Amino acid sequence: MKSLLILITACIISLNVTAQKVNNLIIHADSGKFVINENIYGHFAEHLGGCVYDGIWVGEESPIPNTRGIRNDVVEALKEIEVPVLRWPGGCFADIYHWQDGVGPRENRKPIVNKTWGGVMEDNSFGTHEFLDFCSLIGAEPYLAINVGSGTVQEAAEWIDYVNATKGPMAELRGQNGREEPWNVKYWGIGNESWGCGGHMNPDFYANLSKQYSTFCSADYKILSGGTSDDLNWTETIMRETKKYNQLIQGYSYHYYTICHNWSDKGSATDFNKDEWFSTMKKTLFVRENLKEHIAIMDKYDPGRKIALIADEWGNWFNTKPGDPVLFQQNTLRDALTAGLYLNIFNNHAERVKMANLAQTVNVLQSVVLTKEEKMVKTPTFYVFKMYKAHQNATLLPFSLECKEYINGEEKLPALHVSASLNRESTIHISVINLDPENSHELTISVPGKKLNQITCEIITAGQMNALNDFNKEEKVNIQPFRDFKKNHQELKTAIPAKSIVMFKIRE
């Protein structure tokens, strides 16, 4: 009887401890080793739906305000979030694109049927010069994807010369087309998804082909095509077969899209329930473990980490509503939280992840802006990038997080997700996400060895899970001040509201 009472008492104590579990976050401000590369905050623009035509390019004769045919409102929006790098022309489109068709007088350019995306006819009025002009206007480094699927090594080499050479036939052709000085583009992708739309290759074939392209393409920074996110064998093969030639490559591509259900039914972008919210968060958090698997293989063959992991396509992918342009997708508070999760995860793997590119910049998938004729909308994801730009080029800070669980039926996830950094002005930024759509979570933050004197906070949240920003309507999702916290010199106490992202800015 006495033993039974002891056992019951122990169980009660255990239950009470579990019930009283608190959320504690300890930031190790003096232990940072790796810089969060600004290029993790990169973007991706493909010839798809309304991304390029109408989204970026309207032409010089358009009544929509533009600079040399490029929309002024989109330029100003992208400057606001400080886009560091922009990938183009694809994506799958890259492997049907021939750069020569998009240079020279526009009236003489060869049209193309975009067989990859919708079979629409494009006049090639937006080509190499226009894209690089766009990058210059928004202050971004360009990242060009080479046509490996239907192109040739010579075509690729000549494109690089056309863009970067100071002399020779391609430099002369560039001058004839109105540009004397080279652009000095650094980043070049050797194909795209070569396992699929880029040629349906096997990893051994692509490994050899990539060595051939890399040998004759005189670019400073070449990025090889990765496999699907679950194809660890592709990563193993590429890293093994190129090990002796790693001076030829600098990056390895990684793609991952969050879908709510499955590839045949990706779920609605705006009409979803709590189960679908949970599923989206869970599938986004898969990236955290999946990256570790790919990075472990890269570490095996490249222990010095000379080759970067380049997550050059990522984001949410939902069903396109009937009647909407190809892959057009509205953007809700759910997208904002998953964008924060992705960026936190990429930050937290800054030792290997050196670039990431949201798919896509305008009007397509998880875009940061939407356009309709002369109107433009900043999406919830836009405001995440605006909030998170504080992490760019800052030192990643390790942390210890103990937190409660976000429970949905029989499944559960950690309720909170975190990334932290220290910038050159000795300011600490901590991005905290509450995945739970219904419950706030109290949190105690401490930074041992630092006095928490000056603290300011911002928040992204809304009343509804599917809150969105739409044309001709007041914004429902943006950045607001957050003042619901108490502090002393040693720690900060707060309650992170349900379905929110909070950015803490701390100075000693």
ROBA-72974 format. One record per residue (C-alpha): residue in one letter; residue number from 1; x, y, z. Coordinates in nm, 4 decimals, m for minus. Layout:
N
 res   n       px       py       pz
   A NUM        X        Y        Z
...
END
This chain:
508
 res   n       px       py       pz
   M   1   0.0000   0.0000   0.0000
   K   2   0.2814   0.2373   0.0928
   S   3   0.4595   0.1620  m0.2368
   L   4   0.1391   0.2347  m0.4284
   L   5   0.1002   0.5724  m0.2523
   I   6   0.4619   0.6603  m0.3356
   L   7   0.4033   0.5681  m0.6995
   I   8   0.0815   0.7745  m0.7186
   T   9   0.2547   1.0723  m0.5547
   A  10   0.5445   1.0480  m0.7995
   C  11   0.3018   1.0405  m1.0934
   I  12   0.1176   1.3481  m0.9622
   I  13   0.4466   1.5359  m0.9199
   S  14   0.5508   1.4334  m1.2705
   L  15   0.2217   1.5522  m1.4167
   N  16   0.2486   1.8840  m1.2331
   V  17   0.6032   1.9376  m1.3599
   T  18   0.4867   1.8651  m1.7141
   A  19   0.1897   2.0970  m1.6791
   Q  20   0.4098   2.3723  m1.5375
   K  21   0.6774   2.3397  m1.8066
   V  22   0.7787   2.6859  m1.9200
   N  23   0.9278   2.8227  m2.2376
   N  24   1.2887   2.9304  m2.1854
   L  25   1.5235   3.0714  m2.4457
   I  26   1.8916   3.1282  m2.3675
   I  27   2.0965   3.3166  m2.6282
   H  28   2.4711   3.2450  m2.6256
   A  29   2.5838   3.5853  m2.7464
   D  30   2.9585   3.5202  m2.7219
   S  31   2.9590   3.1884  m2.9102
   G  32   2.8739   3.2875  m3.2668
   K  33   3.1002   3.1408  m3.5367
   F  34   2.9194   3.1692  m3.8689
   V  35   2.7911   3.4700  m4.0605
   I  36   2.4391   3.4545  m4.2035
   N  37   2.5079   3.5197  m4.5691
   E  38   2.2843   3.7965  m4.6998
   N  39   2.2116   3.5809  m5.0059
   I  40   1.9943   3.3545  m4.7898
   Y  41   1.7397   3.6332  m4.8441
   G  42   1.7489   3.5923  m5.2225
   H  43   1.4629   3.5593  m5.4706
   F  44   1.3745   3.3812  m5.7924
   A  45   1.2014   3.5103  m6.1076
   E  46   1.1002   3.2694  m6.3823
   H  47   0.9165   3.3108  m6.7108
   L  48   0.6008   3.1697  m6.5631
   G  49   0.2497   3.3101  m6.5333
   G  50   0.2660   3.6813  m6.4521
   C  51   0.6068   3.6849  m6.2864
   V  52   0.8092   3.8491  m6.5637
   Y  53   0.5545   3.9880  m6.8097
   D  54   0.3179   4.2261  m6.6255
   G  55   0.4876   4.1493  m6.2929
   I  56   0.8323   4.2941  m6.3683
   W  57   0.8193   4.3984  m6.7321
   V  58   0.5444   4.6125  m6.8853
   G  59   0.7409   4.7700  m7.1698
   E  60   0.8478   5.1280  m7.2244
   E  61   0.5181   5.2279  m7.3874
   S  62   0.3039   5.1120  m7.0932
   P  63   0.0913   5.3686  m6.9052
   I  64   0.2058   5.1914  m6.5865
   P  65   0.4959   5.3984  m6.4458
   N  66   0.8195   5.2281  m6.5485
   T  67   1.1910   5.2738  m6.5991
   R  68   1.3030   5.1381  m6.9356
   G  69   1.0023   4.9047  m6.9314
   I  70   1.0460   4.7811  m6.5714
   R  71   0.7672   4.8542  m6.3217
   N  72   0.8648   5.1297  m6.0780
   D  73   0.6370   5.0068  m5.7970
   V  74   0.7915   4.6585  m5.8017
   V  75   1.1418   4.8070  m5.8049
   E  76   1.0677   5.0222  m5.5005
   A  77   0.9099   4.7318  m5.3113
   L  78   1.2081   4.5036  m5.3707
   K  79   1.4494   4.7786  m5.2696
   E  80   1.2537   4.8100  m4.9443
   I  81   1.3306   4.4474  m4.8488
   E  82   1.6896   4.4724  m4.9771
   V  83   1.6906   4.1769  m5.2161
   P  84   2.0552   4.0631  m5.2302
   V  85   2.0435   3.8185  m5.5233
   L  86   1.7915   3.7267  m5.7935
   R  87   1.7822   3.4022  m5.9949
   W  88   1.6640   3.3955  m6.3608
   P  89   1.5365   3.2778  m6.6160
   G  90   1.4349   2.9546  m6.4390
   G  91   1.3537   2.7032  m6.3107
   C  92   1.2352   2.4617  m6.5743
   F  93   1.2146   2.7472  m6.8259
   A  94   1.5942   2.7802  m6.8173
   D  95   1.6362   2.4509  m7.0028
   I  96   1.4322   2.5637  m7.3031
   Y  97   1.5698   2.9188  m7.3049
   H  98   1.8335   3.0227  m7.5593
   W  99   1.9905   3.3499  m7.4573
   Q 100   2.0679   3.4637  m7.8139
   D 101   1.6932   3.4918  m7.8773
   G 102   1.6666   3.7592  m7.6085
   V 103   1.9361   4.0085  m7.7123
   G 104   1.9554   4.2728  m7.9829
   P 105   1.6789   4.5043  m8.1048
   R 106   1.3496   4.3866  m7.9565
   E 107   1.1673   4.4055  m8.2867
   N 108   1.4138   4.1493  m8.4281
   R 109   1.4047   3.9011  m8.1411
   K 110   1.2831   3.5495  m8.2057
   P 111   0.9570   3.4671  m8.0219
   I 112   0.9346   3.1495  m7.8161
   V 113   0.6505   2.9213  m7.7159
   N 114   0.6825   2.8621  m7.3420
   K 115   0.6182   2.4895  m7.3609
   T 116   0.7146   2.4448  m6.9979
   W 117   0.4534   2.6798  m6.8528
   G 118   0.1189   2.7094  m7.0273
   G 119   0.2251   2.7057  m7.3933
   V 120   0.2027   3.0851  m7.4153
   M 121   0.3875   3.2831  m7.6813
   E 122   0.6604   3.5168  m7.5516
   D 123   0.8247   3.7844  m7.7631
   N 124   1.1550   3.7745  m7.5732
   S 125   1.1340   4.1477  m7.5014
   F 126   1.2679   4.0689  m7.1539
   G 127   1.6129   3.9167  m7.2040
   T 128   1.9640   3.9351  m7.0652
   H 129   2.0013   4.3152  m7.0858
   E 130   1.6596   4.3790  m6.9329
   F 131   1.7105   4.1320  m6.6493
   L 132   2.0515   4.2715  m6.5596
   D 133   1.9088   4.6233  m6.5761
   F 134   1.6355   4.5113  m6.3337
   C 135   1.8967   4.3706  m6.0941
   S 136   2.0841   4.6996  m6.1072
   L 137   1.7665   4.8951  m6.0301
   I 138   1.6827   4.6880  m5.7205
   G 139   2.0454   4.6539  m5.6058
   A 140   2.0612   4.2732  m5.6386
   E 141   2.3369   4.0418  m5.7599
   P 142   2.2165   3.8432  m6.0629
   Y 143   2.2188   3.4625  m6.0678
   L 144   2.1822   3.3185  m6.4186
   A 145   2.0721   2.9592  m6.4865
   I 146   2.2377   2.7973  m6.7882
   N 147   2.0454   2.5858  m7.0391
   V 148   2.1918   2.2361  m6.9978
   G 149   1.8787   2.0404  m7.0953
   S 150   1.8443   2.1591  m7.4574
   G 151   2.1522   2.3799  m7.4905
   T 152   2.5205   2.3197  m7.5587
   V 153   2.8454   2.3808  m7.3777
   Q 154   2.9422   2.6342  m7.6458
   E 155   2.6146   2.8235  m7.6014
   A 156   2.6716   2.8393  m7.2260
   A 157   3.0333   2.9504  m7.2591
   E 158   2.9375   3.2201  m7.5066
   W 159   2.6634   3.3531  m7.2758
   I 160   2.9177   3.3900  m6.9967
   D 161   3.1529   3.5686  m7.2352
   Y 162   2.8707   3.7906  m7.3599
   V 163   2.7964   3.8978  m7.0033
   N 164   3.1463   3.9089  m6.8539
   A 165   3.4198   3.9252  m7.1176
   T 166   3.6179   4.2460  m7.1736
   K 167   3.7227   4.1517  m7.5270
   G 168   3.6483   3.9009  m7.8017
   P 169   3.3526   3.8306  m8.0320
   M 170   3.0910   3.8112  m7.7555
   A 171   3.2113   4.1360  m7.5949
   E 172   3.1907   4.3014  m7.9373
   L 173   2.8367   4.1700  m7.9854
   R 174   2.7400   4.3045  m7.6443
   G 175   2.8761   4.6445  m7.7455
   Q 176   2.6750   4.6364  m8.0673
   N 177   2.3678   4.5736  m7.8544
   G 178   2.4294   4.8832  m7.6450
   R 179   2.6447   4.7694  m7.3515
   E 180   3.0193   4.8332  m7.3619
   E 181   3.1104   4.7440  m7.0044
   P 182   3.0789   4.3836  m6.8795
   W 183   2.8299   4.3085  m6.6015
   N 184   3.0687   4.0752  m6.4158
   V 185   2.7963   3.8309  m6.3127
   K 186   2.9287   3.5964  m6.0452
   Y 187   2.6636   3.3267  m5.9978
   W 188   2.5820   3.0683  m6.2674
   G 189   2.3667   2.7574  m6.2373
   I 190   2.4703   2.4501  m6.4375
   G 191   2.1196   2.3420  m6.5336
   N 192   1.8090   2.3122  m6.3189
   E 193   1.6438   2.0011  m6.1735
   S 194   1.8376   1.7859  m6.4173
   W 195   1.6712   1.4809  m6.2624
   G 196   1.3352   1.6019  m6.4014
   C 197   1.2339   1.8887  m6.6294
   G 198   1.6009   1.9645  m6.6955
   G 199   1.6573   1.6390  m6.8867
   H 200   1.5437   1.3405  m6.6738
   M 201   1.9061   1.2450  m6.6172
   N 202   2.0455   0.9982  m6.3680
   P 203   2.3042   1.1285  m6.1202
   D 204   2.6045   0.9590  m6.2837
   F 205   2.5237   1.1082  m6.6230
   Y 206   2.4648   1.4544  m6.4784
   A 207   2.7833   1.4372  m6.2692
   N 208   2.9913   1.3833  m6.5819
   L 209   2.7973   1.6419  m6.7819
   S 210   2.8359   1.9015  m6.5063
   K 211   3.2135   1.8491  m6.5079
   Q 212   3.2160   1.9132  m6.8813
   Y 213   3.0123   2.2323  m6.8502
   S 214   3.2114   2.3491  m6.5492
   T 215   3.5388   2.2968  m6.7342
   F 216   3.4474   2.5196  m7.0268
   C 217   3.2320   2.7768  m6.8478
   S 218   3.4707   3.0406  m6.7159
   A 219   3.2552   3.1700  m6.4315
   D 220   3.3642   3.2422  m6.0759
   Y 221   3.0785   3.0656  m5.8980
   K 222   2.9109   2.7599  m6.0541
   I 223   2.6157   2.5869  m5.8895
   L 224   2.5305   2.2254  m5.9730
   S 225   2.1783   2.0875  m5.9889
   G 226   2.0701   1.8871  m5.6852
   G 227   1.8227   1.6007  m5.6856
   T 228   1.4816   1.5885  m5.5230
   S 229   1.4789   1.6672  m5.1527
   D 230   1.4478   1.2964  m5.0629
   D 231   1.7115   1.1765  m5.3133
   L 232   2.0170   1.1420  m5.0934
   N 233   2.1773   0.9167  m5.3545
   W 234   2.1874   1.2082  m5.6021
   T 235   2.3732   1.4195  m5.3471
   E 236   2.6082   1.1309  m5.2654
   T 237   2.6822   1.0667  m5.6329
   I 238   2.7457   1.4292  m5.7273
   M 239   2.9684   1.4937  m5.4258
   R 240   3.1643   1.1702  m5.4803
   E 241   3.2079   1.2048  m5.8567
   T 242   3.3107   1.5693  m5.8447
   K 243   3.5377   1.5426  m5.5397
   K 244   3.8565   1.5517  m5.7456
   Y 245   3.7208   1.8475  m5.9412
   N 246   3.5753   2.0536  m5.6605
   Q 247   3.7733   2.3543  m5.7767
   L 248   3.5293   2.3609  m6.0690
   I 249   3.2171   2.4030  m5.8557
   Q 250   3.1238   2.6299  m5.5695
   G 251   2.7603   2.5468  m5.4965
   Y 252   2.5113   2.2595  m5.4860
   S 253   2.1411   2.3258  m5.5378
   Y 254   1.8610   2.2188  m5.3021
   H 255   1.4880   2.2561  m5.3733
   Y 256   1.1926   2.2057  m5.1406
   Y 257   0.8287   2.3075  m5.1643
   T 258   0.5752   2.2857  m4.8829
   I 259   0.2433   2.1421  m4.9977
   C 260  m0.0554   2.0950  m4.7700
   H 261  m0.1847   1.7570  m4.8928
   N 262  m0.0022   1.5897  m5.1825
   W 263   0.1221   1.6750  m5.5300
   S 264  m0.2102   1.5955  m5.6987
   D 265  m0.4059   1.8072  m5.4480
   K 266  m0.1850   2.0709  m5.2900
   G 267  m0.4675   2.2348  m5.0956
   S 268  m0.6160   2.5821  m5.1155
   A 269  m0.3975   2.8879  m5.0678
   T 270  m0.6676   3.0764  m4.8778
   D 271  m0.9457   2.8362  m4.7692
   F 272  m0.7983   2.6007  m4.5106
   N 273  m0.8696   2.4657  m4.1625
   K 274  m0.6632   2.4027  m3.8500
   D 275  m0.5576   2.0556  m3.9667
   E 276  m0.4250   2.2006  m4.2909
   W 277  m0.2477   2.4765  m4.0986
   F 278  m0.0771   2.2106  m3.8867
   S 279   0.0123   1.9992  m4.1911
   T 280   0.1740   2.3006  m4.3588
   M 281   0.3836   2.3800  m4.0501
   K 282   0.4868   2.0152  m4.0096
   K 283   0.5921   1.9763  m4.3718
   T 284   0.7892   2.3006  m4.3596
   L 285   0.9754   2.1846  m4.0481
   F 286   1.0755   1.8724  m4.2445
   V 287   1.3353   2.0965  m4.4121
   R 288   1.5235   2.1173  m4.0826
   E 289   1.5972   1.7438  m4.0717
   N 290   1.6251   1.7036  m4.4478
   L 291   1.8963   1.9688  m4.4709
   K 292   2.0940   1.7881  m4.2019
   E 293   2.0903   1.4702  m4.4136
   H 294   2.2195   1.6442  m4.7256
   I 295   2.4735   1.8465  m4.5294
   A 296   2.6090   1.5309  m4.3646
   I 297   2.6826   1.3886  m4.7117
   M 298   2.8441   1.7132  m4.8211
   D 299   3.0573   1.7163  m4.5045
   K 300   3.1736   1.3624  m4.5838
   Y 301   3.3227   1.4622  m4.9216
   D 302   3.3882   1.8296  m4.8526
   P 303   3.4875   1.8604  m4.4862
   G 304   3.6362   2.2044  m4.5493
   R 305   3.2942   2.3301  m4.6609
   K 306   3.4240   2.4821  m4.9818
   I 307   3.1005   2.3947  m5.1619
   A 308   2.7936   2.5838  m5.0429
   L 309   2.4431   2.4466  m5.0214
   I 310   2.2233   2.6742  m5.2337
   A 311   1.8512   2.6432  m5.1554
   D 312   1.7549   2.8206  m5.4752
   E 313   1.3879   2.7179  m5.4815
   W 314   1.1700   2.7082  m5.1725
   G 315   0.8257   2.8076  m5.0555
   N 316   0.4595   2.7073  m5.0322
   W 317   0.2864   2.5539  m5.3326
   F 318  m0.0931   2.5379  m5.3312
   N 319  m0.3613   2.4800  m5.5937
   T 320  m0.4211   2.7508  m5.8527
   K 321  m0.7845   2.8598  m5.8632
   P 322  m0.9633   2.8037  m6.1974
   G 323  m0.9308   3.1099  m6.4166
   D 324  m0.6174   3.2419  m6.2485
   P 325  m0.2844   3.2695  m6.4367
   V 326  m0.0416   2.9769  m6.4213
   L 327   0.0665   2.9152  m6.0594
   F 328  m0.0841   3.2409  m5.9353
   Q 329  m0.1257   3.2126  m5.5601
   Q 330  m0.2664   3.4437  m5.2951
   N 331  m0.0644   3.4772  m4.9799
   T 332  m0.1912   3.4603  m4.6209
   L 333  m0.0665   3.4762  m4.2650
   R 334   0.0078   3.1037  m4.2969
   D 335   0.2599   3.1858  m4.5723
   A 336   0.4186   3.4483  m4.3504
   L 337   0.4802   3.1963  m4.0720
   T 338   0.6235   2.9335  m4.3049
   A 339   0.8495   3.1958  m4.4644
   G 340   0.9771   3.2747  m4.1162
   L 341   1.0340   2.9038  m4.0494
   Y 342   1.2310   2.8587  m4.3718
   L 343   1.4463   3.1636  m4.3039
   N 344   1.5078   3.0609  m3.9425
   I 345   1.6145   2.7152  m4.0616
   F 346   1.8455   2.8510  m4.3318
   N 347   1.9962   3.0949  m4.0814
   N 348   2.0544   2.8136  m3.8348
   H 349   2.2518   2.6199  m4.0997
   A 350   2.4642   2.9188  m4.1989
   E 351   2.7802   2.7071  m4.1821
   R 352   2.6795   2.5418  m4.5121
   V 353   2.3768   2.7313  m4.6534
   K 354   2.5059   3.0398  m4.8346
   M 355   2.2135   3.1296  m5.0584
   A 356   1.8387   3.0687  m5.0750
   N 357   1.5867   3.1924  m5.3317
   L 358   1.2159   3.2265  m5.2605
   A 359   0.9904   3.0943  m5.5377
   Q 360   0.8867   3.3365  m5.6721
   T 361   0.9240   3.7129  m5.6629
   V 362   0.6035   3.8380  m5.8274
   N 363   0.2582   3.6827  m5.8830
   V 364   0.3734   3.3192  m5.8736
   L 365   0.3630   3.0753  m5.5805
   Q 366   0.4800   3.2382  m5.2545
   S 367   0.5529   3.5803  m5.3969
   V 368   0.6376   3.8973  m5.2080
   V 369   0.4286   4.1229  m5.4332
   L 370   0.1180   4.0795  m5.6477
   T 371   0.0294   4.3002  m5.9435
   K 372  m0.2924   4.3655  m6.1326
   E 373  m0.2656   4.6203  m6.4122
   E 374  m0.1443   4.9417  m6.2420
   K 375  m0.2033   4.8111  m5.8878
   M 376   0.0422   4.6310  m5.6575
   V 377   0.0013   4.4509  m5.3240
   K 378   0.2669   4.3665  m5.0672
   T 379   0.1981   4.0163  m4.9383
   P 380   0.2395   3.8834  m4.5822
   T 381   0.5616   3.7162  m4.7021
   F 382   0.6910   4.0581  m4.8095
   Y 383   0.6711   4.1778  m4.4503
   V 384   0.8618   3.8750  m4.3228
   F 385   1.1504   3.9628  m4.5547
   K 386   1.1314   4.3239  m4.4431
   M 387   1.1419   4.2191  m4.0766
   Y 388   1.4141   3.9568  m4.1254
   K 389   1.6560   4.1703  m4.3251
   A 390   1.8069   4.2528  m3.9849
   H 391   1.9693   3.9068  m3.9952
   Q 392   2.1536   3.9709  m4.3227
   N 393   2.5333   3.9483  m4.2785
   A 394   2.4986   3.9190  m3.9004
   T 395   2.6695   3.6486  m3.6931
   L 396   2.4492   3.3499  m3.6150
   L 397   2.4090   3.3042  m3.2406
   P 398   2.3643   2.9590  m3.0847
   F 399   2.0757   2.9236  m2.8435
   S 400   1.9086   2.6793  m2.6082
   L 401   1.5307   2.6557  m2.6325
   E 402   1.2961   2.4675  m2.4058
   C 403   0.9349   2.5054  m2.5134
   K 404   0.5908   2.3578  m2.4871
   E 405   0.4251   2.1623  m2.7650
   Y 406   0.1685   2.2697  m3.0190
   I 407  m0.0781   1.9803  m3.0213
   N 408  m0.3232   1.9047  m3.3000
   G 409  m0.5219   1.5886  m3.2372
   E 410  m0.2729   1.3035  m3.2056
   E 411   0.0160   1.5029  m3.3517
   K 412   0.2422   1.7625  m3.1999
   L 413   0.5206   2.0042  m3.2871
   P 414   0.7374   2.2409  m3.0846
   A 415   0.5225   2.5501  m3.0357
   L 416   0.8075   2.7958  m3.0878
   H 417   1.0831   2.8288  m3.3462
   V 418   1.3808   3.0620  m3.3169
   S 419   1.6815   3.2138  m3.4912
   A 420   1.9159   3.4769  m3.3452
   S 421   2.2006   3.6927  m3.4705
   L 422   2.4455   3.9655  m3.3672
   N 423   2.5154   4.2441  m3.6144
   R 424   2.8195   4.4691  m3.6514
   E 425   2.6633   4.7323  m3.4283
   S 426   2.6480   4.4770  m3.1445
   T 427   2.2707   4.4545  m3.1697
   I 428   2.1058   4.1177  m3.1128
   H 429   1.8022   4.0226  m3.3212
   I 430   1.5869   3.7264  m3.2182
   S 431   1.3088   3.6032  m3.4475
   V 432   1.0525   3.3935  m3.2589
   I 433   0.7624   3.2165  m3.4293
   N 434   0.4578   3.0805  m3.2475
   L 435   0.3240   2.8035  m3.4718
   D 436   0.0180   2.7515  m3.2530
   P 437  m0.2816   2.9236  m3.4189
   E 438  m0.4906   2.9348  m3.1011
   N 439  m0.2713   2.9783  m2.7941
   S 440  m0.0177   3.2360  m2.6876
   H 441   0.2985   3.1018  m2.5225
   E 442   0.4823   3.2701  m2.2397
   L 443   0.8556   3.2962  m2.2968
   T 444   1.1529   3.3967  m2.0850
   I 445   1.4590   3.5151  m2.2794
   S 446   1.8005   3.5547  m2.1220
   V 447   2.1376   3.6484  m2.2681
   P 448   2.4058   3.5485  m2.0152
   G 449   2.6809   3.8045  m1.9781
   K 450   2.4753   4.0807  m2.1400
   K 451   2.2622   4.3518  m1.9841
   L 452   1.9269   4.3876  m2.1551
   N 453   1.9012   4.7649  m2.1494
   Q 454   1.7398   4.8683  m2.4788
   I 455   1.4712   4.6402  m2.6215
   T 456   1.2270   4.7056  m2.9043
   C 457   0.9965   4.4539  m3.0710
   E 458   0.7888   4.4116  m3.3850
   I 459   0.5188   4.1589  m3.4669
   I 460   0.3467   4.0063  m3.7699
   T 461   0.0073   3.8521  m3.6949
   A 462  m0.3630   3.8904  m3.7688
   G 463  m0.7003   3.7917  m3.6313
   Q 464  m0.7608   3.5101  m3.8804
   M 465  m0.5334   3.2279  m3.9990
   N 466  m0.6132   3.3088  m4.3606
   A 467  m0.5838   3.6876  m4.3343
   L 468  m0.4388   3.8351  m4.6536
   N 469  m0.3620   4.1610  m4.8312
   D 470  m0.5729   4.2247  m5.1399
   F 471  m0.6162   4.4881  m5.4085
   N 472  m0.8187   4.7962  m5.3145
   K 473  m0.8444   4.6845  m4.9524
   E 474  m0.6725   4.7856  m4.6312
   E 475  m0.3774   4.5644  m4.5402
   K 476  m0.4581   4.2983  m4.2840
   V 477  m0.1059   4.1556  m4.2424
   N 478   0.1991   4.3761  m4.1926
   I 479   0.4540   4.4752  m3.9292
   Q 480   0.3278   4.6351  m3.6092
   P 481   0.5011   4.7440  m3.2854
   F 482   0.4946   4.4861  m3.0037
   R 483   0.5175   4.6125  m2.6463
   D 484   0.3818   4.3228  m2.4429
   F 485   0.7006   4.2355  m2.2546
   K 486   0.8737   4.3071  m1.9255
   K 487   1.2464   4.3196  m1.8690
   N 488   1.5172   4.3610  m1.6137
   H 489   1.8906   4.3622  m1.6757
   Q 490   1.9105   3.9824  m1.6802
   E 491   1.6024   3.8587  m1.8662
   L 492   1.2979   3.9417  m2.0714
   K 493   0.9515   3.7971  m2.0098
   T 494   0.6755   3.8021  m2.2674
   A 495   0.3873   3.6062  m2.4169
   I 496   0.4241   3.5294  m2.7879
   P 497   0.0751   3.5689  m2.9369
   A 498  m0.0878   3.2855  m3.1296
   K 499   0.0077   3.2514  m3.4995
   S 500   0.2673   3.5245  m3.4905
   I 501   0.6268   3.6196  m3.5647
   V 502   0.7980   3.8497  m3.3171
   M 503   1.1362   4.0126  m3.3763
   F 504   1.3232   4.1271  m3.0641
   K 505   1.5964   4.3892  m3.1029
   I 506   1.8266   4.3993  m2.8002
   R 507   2.1115   4.6366  m2.7204
   E 508   2.3217   4.6344  m2.4051
END
